[in-house]
Amino acid sequence: MNASVRVFDSGATRDLDESKYDYEAFMSPLVLERYAAYMHANRKLADGTLRDGDNWQKGIPKSAYVKSAWRHVVDWWKEHRGIPTKEGIELAICGVLFNAMGYLHEHLKAKLDGLPPQTRATDHLPDPPPIVDRLEAQDPEADGDTPEPPRDQSE
């Protein structure tokens, strides 16, 4: 059998998944469930109606995300140092996650402008370098120079 094919005990075969994103490994079901509870609780409007869960994807200025993220980061930091806040550490971290996700969503949407409608969100992203290359790129001793951090030219 080909080395690029997995064979299961049942005899079923599939291609290797080494180059595919491993969402199950990258995400925590505990965190996702807590984040979903946070998002659901924040759907309720002042008049008692519920907005759509994906309402934030309609567009919020990145500057609003940054300002809100800082408030949540400060609350998280205070809680980390044992200083109680009004909402507590879980809501503070969920607020950071929301604002980071919203900012990244807006950034990626802007990059997709002009791409054909069927283009996947990740098609325009470069493949990450192999782990060895990444480690060498982070090692200032490797070539005697301290590398400059990469700059995002799209902003």
C-alpha positions in Angstrom: 0.0 0.0 0.0 1.2 3.6 -0.7 3.0 5.3 2.2 0.7 8.3 1.7 -2.4 6.3 2.6 -3.7 5.2 6.0 -5.1 1.8 6.4 -7.6 1.2 9.3 -8.3 -2.1 11.1 -11.5 -2.3 9.1 -9.6 -2.2 5.8 -10.8 1.3 5.0 -8.3 3.6 3.6 -7.8 7.4 3.7 -5.0 9.8 2.7 -2.7 11.0 5.4 -3.9 13.9 7.4 -0.5 15.4 8.3 -0.9 18.4 6.1 -4.5 19.1 7.2 -5.5 21.5 10.0 -6.1 19.5 13.2 -9.0 21.5 14.7 -9.7 18.9 17.3 -6.2 19.2 18.7 -5.9 23.0 18.3 -9.1 23.9 20.1 -10.4 23.1 23.6 -14.0 22.0 24.0 -14.1 23.5 27.5 -13.0 26.9 26.2 -15.3 26.8 23.1 -18.3 25.9 25.3 -17.6 28.7 27.8 -17.0 31.2 24.9 -20.3 30.1 23.3 -22.1 30.7 26.6 -20.5 34.2 26.8 -21.5 35.0 23.2 -25.1 33.7 23.8 -25.5 35.8 26.9 -24.4 38.9 24.9 -27.0 38.3 22.2 -29.8 39.9 24.3 -30.5 43.5 23.4 -31.9 46.2 25.7 -35.4 45.7 24.4 -35.2 41.9 25.2 -34.9 40.6 21.7 -32.0 38.4 20.6 -29.7 39.5 17.8 -28.3 36.9 15.5 -25.3 35.1 16.9 -23.2 36.1 13.9 -24.2 39.8 14.0 -20.6 40.8 14.8 -19.6 39.5 11.4 -21.6 42.2 9.7 -18.7 44.6 10.5 -17.4 46.4 13.5 -14.5 48.9 13.1 -11.1 47.4 14.1 -10.5 50.4 16.4 -13.6 49.4 18.4 -12.2 45.9 18.8 -8.8 47.2 20.0 -10.3 49.6 22.6 -12.6 46.9 23.9 -9.8 44.3 23.9 -7.6 46.5 26.1 -10.4 46.9 28.7 -10.8 43.1 28.9 -7.0 42.6 28.9 -6.7 44.9 31.9 -9.5 43.0 33.7 -7.8 39.7 32.9 -4.4 41.1 34.2 -6.0 42.3 37.4 -7.7 39.0 38.0 -4.4 37.2 37.3 -2.8 39.4 40.0 -5.6 38.6 42.5 -7.4 41.9 42.1 -11.2 41.2 41.7 -13.0 42.8 38.8 -16.7 43.3 38.2 -17.0 40.5 35.6 -14.3 38.1 36.7 -11.6 36.3 34.8 -13.7 34.1 32.6 -15.7 37.0 31.1 -12.5 39.0 30.7 -10.8 36.3 28.7 -13.9 35.6 26.7 -14.0 39.4 25.9 -10.4 39.2 24.8 -11.2 36.2 22.6 -14.2 38.0 21.0 -12.3 41.1 20.2 -9.2 39.3 18.9 -11.5 37.1 16.7 -13.5 40.1 15.5 -10.4 42.1 14.6 -8.9 39.1 12.8 -12.2 38.6 11.0 -12.2 42.2 9.7 -8.5 41.9 8.7 -9.1 38.7 6.8 -12.3 40.0 5.1 -10.3 43.0 3.9 -7.6 40.7 2.4 -10.3 38.7 0.6 -11.8 41.8 -1.1 -11.3 41.3 -4.9 -10.9 37.5 -4.7 -13.4 35.3 -6.5 -16.5 34.4 -4.3 -15.6 30.7 -4.2 -12.1 31.3 -2.8 -11.6 29.7 0.6 -10.6 32.1 3.5 -7.2 30.3 3.8 -6.3 30.1 0.1 -4.4 33.4 0.2 -2.4 32.5 3.3 1.1 31.3 2.8 2.0 27.8 4.0 3.8 27.9 7.4 7.4 27.0 7.2 8.5 23.6 8.6 9.1 23.7 12.3 12.8 23.6 12.0 12.8 26.7 9.8 10.6 28.5 12.3 12.8 27.6 15.2 15.9 28.8 13.3 14.2 32.0 12.4 13.5 32.6 16.1 17.1 31.9 17.1 19.2 35.2 17.0 22.4 33.1 17.6 21.8 31.2 14.3 23.5 33.8 12.1 24.8 36.3 14.6 22.1 38.9 13.9 18.8 39.6 15.7 16.1 39.1 13.1 13.5 41.9 12.8 9.9 40.7 13.4 7.9 40.4 10.2 5.8 43.4 9.3 2.2 43.1 8.1 2.1 45.3 5.1 -1.6 45.1 4.6 -2.5 47.5 7.4 
